[in-house]
Structure formats: C-alpha cells, structure tokens
Amino acid sequence: MAIEQSKRRIAAGRIATTARRLLDASALCAIATVAPDGRAHVNTAYFAWSLEFELVWMSDPSAKHSRNIRTNDTIAIAVYDSTQTWGTADRGIQLFGSARPVEHADAEEAEAIYAKRFVDYRQTDFGAYRFYLFRPRRLKLFDERELGPGMFVTARVGDAGRLAWERTEVYRSAP
C-alpha cells in the first residue's frame, strides 16, 4: 500500500463538520496513554465532547490510565463506529493532545458536557470517579463517503477549537 501526499486542501468548516459527525458516531472512545516505563496502555471509556473538540470522560483516579495521565499527559484517542463492515466506506477520527483530571471550577462545566450527552447520567452513582479533560492539538479524520476512498485529513486544533488544515494523505492499494 502506498501513501501519497495530496495537495488537496480541505476547508476548515468542512473538517469541523466532518469531525463533529465522527465524534457523534460512537459514545465510546479508545484512550491510549503511556506508562512511566514507556509502555503503551489503552482503555475504553464513554465520552462527551465540546464544540471546541475537547473530550470529557469519567474514570477512577486509581485506574492505570488515570495514573499514567498524572505522570505523562500526552495521549491519543480514537473514535469510530465499531459496527462498520469490511469492504464498505470506512470512517473514524483520531485525536492527539494532552489530558488532565478536571479540578474544582472546571468540574461543573465538564459534568454539564457529559450530562448533556448521557441523559441517564447521575452524579451520585460515581462518587469515586473524576472527570478528565482532553485537549487535542491535532486530529486526523477519515470519512470515505465524505472525503473519498483512502483519504486521511490532518488538522491542527487551535484556540477555541479552530481547525486549520495541515495535510491530506491518500492510501492507495499497490497495483
């Protein structure tokens, strides 16, 4: 398989619309963290997201991924619809940035974002859990129905969630 750089720029508005649709495609995300010994760790969690592309989830502070975030805040998150079928148009989004446990004043906002997505959420059910906030610096999306076969678009995420196209790559099958 060959990966080709494309000169095809994608407008920020189109990237944002596609990214939002992809974040809505699943309530679960895969969170990749790095342990102090350098080993990778992955965890699945229910998440919600803000218009600035910040992701929020709940976790026990003693969980391995939560401990990893305390020592190395660099993480990656993948969101995709796991019911996709091989051979059909694929779609998903990968986000790269940093995460932290949510502190005092920010906890109310994080909880509001989470409760908006999960209407059955009740704070009393999760006493030991804390909210975590992820701020992406980059995102990489693919939506073959929207962007075309094998096309991956990478964008920088700036202040207030403003997106700026960075590159477009096309994955082609070898002849």
C-alpha positions as CSV (number, residue, x, y, z in Angstrom):
1,M,0.0,0.0,0.0
2,A,1.4,3.4,-1.0
3,I,0.7,6.6,0.9
4,E,0.7,9.7,-1.3
5,Q,0.6,13.3,-0.1
6,S,-2.2,15.2,-1.8
7,K,-2.2,18.9,-2.5
8,R,-5.9,18.9,-1.9
9,R,-6.7,21.3,0.8
10,I,-9.9,20.8,2.8
11,A,-11.7,23.9,4.2
12,A,-11.7,24.3,8.0
13,G,-15.5,24.4,8.0
14,R,-15.7,21.0,6.2
15,I,-13.2,19.5,8.5
16,A,-15.1,20.7,11.6
17,T,-18.4,19.4,10.3
18,T,-17.0,16.0,9.5
19,A,-15.1,15.8,12.8
20,R,-18.3,16.6,14.8
21,R,-20.2,14.0,12.9
22,L,-17.5,11.4,13.6
23,L,-17.4,12.2,17.3
24,D,-21.2,11.6,17.4
25,A,-20.8,8.2,15.6
26,S,-19.9,6.4,18.9
27,A,-20.4,7.0,22.6
28,L,-17.2,5.1,23.3
29,C,-13.6,6.0,22.7
30,A,-10.2,4.3,23.0
31,I,-7.8,6.2,25.1
32,A,-4.1,5.5,24.6
33,T,-1.8,6.6,27.4
34,V,1.9,6.0,28.2
35,A,3.0,4.4,31.4
36,P,6.1,5.7,33.3
37,D,8.1,2.7,31.9
38,G,7.2,3.8,28.4
39,R,4.8,1.0,27.7
40,A,1.5,1.8,25.9
41,H,-1.8,1.3,27.6
42,V,-5.3,1.6,26.1
43,N,-8.6,2.0,27.8
44,T,-12.2,2.3,26.6
45,A,-14.5,4.9,28.1
46,Y,-17.8,6.7,27.4
47,F,-17.1,10.2,26.4
48,A,-18.7,13.5,25.6
49,W,-17.3,16.4,23.6
50,S,-17.5,20.2,23.4
51,L,-17.7,22.4,20.4
52,E,-14.0,23.2,20.9
53,F,-13.3,19.4,20.3
54,E,-12.4,18.9,24.0
55,L,-13.3,15.4,25.2
56,V,-14.6,14.6,28.7
57,W,-14.8,11.2,30.4
58,M,-15.1,9.8,33.9
59,S,-12.7,7.5,35.5
60,D,-11.4,6.2,38.8
61,P,-8.2,8.1,39.7
62,S,-6.6,4.8,40.7
63,A,-7.1,3.2,37.2
64,K,-3.9,2.6,35.2
65,H,-4.8,5.1,32.5
66,S,-5.6,7.8,35.1
67,R,-2.3,7.2,36.9
68,N,-0.5,7.3,33.5
69,I,-2.1,10.7,32.8
70,R,-0.7,12.1,36.1
71,T,2.8,11.3,35.1
72,N,2.6,11.9,31.3
73,D,-0.3,13.9,30.0
74,T,0.3,13.0,26.3
75,I,-2.5,10.8,25.0
76,A,-4.2,9.8,21.8
77,I,-7.9,9.0,21.4
78,A,-9.7,7.0,18.6
79,V,-13.4,7.2,18.0
80,Y,-15.1,5.0,15.4
81,D,-18.3,3.1,14.8
82,S,-17.5,-0.5,15.6
83,T,-20.4,-1.8,13.6
84,Q,-18.7,-0.9,10.3
85,T,-18.3,-3.7,7.8
86,W,-15.2,-4.6,5.9
87,G,-15.2,-3.5,2.3
88,T,-17.7,-0.6,2.8
89,A,-16.9,3.1,3.2
90,D,-14.9,3.5,6.4
91,R,-14.9,6.4,8.9
92,G,-13.3,7.4,12.1
93,I,-11.3,10.1,13.9
94,Q,-8.0,10.1,15.8
95,L,-7.1,12.9,18.2
96,F,-3.7,13.7,19.6
97,G,-3.0,16.0,22.6
98,S,-3.0,16.1,26.4
99,A,-5.3,15.2,29.2
100,R,-5.7,16.1,32.9
101,P,-8.0,15.4,35.8
102,V,-10.6,18.2,36.0
103,E,-10.2,20.4,39.0
104,H,-12.7,22.3,41.1
105,A,-14.1,25.2,39.0
106,D,-13.9,23.2,35.7
107,A,-15.7,20.2,37.1
108,E,-19.1,21.7,36.8
109,E,-18.6,22.5,33.1
110,A,-17.2,19.1,32.4
111,E,-20.1,17.4,34.1
112,A,-22.6,19.6,32.1
113,I,-20.9,18.5,28.9
114,Y,-21.1,14.9,30.0
115,A,-24.7,15.0,31.3
116,K,-25.9,16.6,28.0
117,R,-24.7,13.6,26.0
118,F,-25.7,11.0,28.6
119,V,-29.2,11.9,29.9
120,D,-29.3,8.9,32.3
121,Y,-26.1,10.0,34.0
122,R,-26.4,10.8,37.7
123,Q,-23.5,12.1,39.7
124,T,-24.5,10.1,42.8
125,D,-23.7,6.8,41.0
126,F,-20.0,7.7,40.5
127,G,-18.7,9.0,43.9
128,A,-15.1,7.9,43.5
129,Y,-14.8,8.9,39.8
130,R,-13.4,12.1,38.5
131,F,-13.8,13.8,35.2
132,Y,-10.9,14.0,32.8
133,L,-10.5,16.6,30.1
134,F,-8.6,16.1,26.8
135,R,-7.5,19.0,24.7
136,P,-6.4,18.0,21.2
137,R,-3.5,19.6,19.3
138,R,-4.2,17.7,16.1
139,L,-6.9,15.5,14.7
140,K,-6.8,13.1,11.8
141,L,-10.0,12.0,10.2
142,F,-11.2,9.7,7.5
143,D,-14.7,9.5,6.2
144,E,-14.7,7.8,2.8
145,R,-18.3,8.8,2.0
146,E,-17.5,12.4,2.7
147,L,-13.9,12.8,1.6
148,G,-13.2,10.0,-0.8
149,P,-11.6,6.5,-0.7
150,G,-8.5,6.1,1.4
151,M,-8.3,9.8,2.2
152,F,-7.0,10.9,5.6
153,V,-7.1,14.6,6.6
154,T,-5.0,16.0,9.4
155,A,-5.7,19.4,11.0
156,R,-4.2,21.5,13.8
157,V,-6.6,22.4,16.6
158,G,-6.1,26.0,17.8
159,D,-7.6,28.3,20.3
160,A,-11.4,27.9,20.8
161,G,-11.3,24.7,18.7
162,R,-10.4,26.5,15.5
163,L,-9.2,24.0,12.9
164,A,-6.5,24.5,10.3
165,W,-5.9,22.0,7.5
166,E,-2.4,20.6,7.7
167,R,-2.2,17.8,5.2
168,T,-4.2,15.3,3.1
169,E,-2.9,11.8,2.6
170,V,-4.3,9.2,0.2
171,Y,-3.7,5.5,0.9
172,R,-3.7,3.5,-2.4
173,S,-3.6,-0.2,-3.0
174,A,-0.5,-1.4,-4.7
175,P,-1.1,-2.4,-8.4
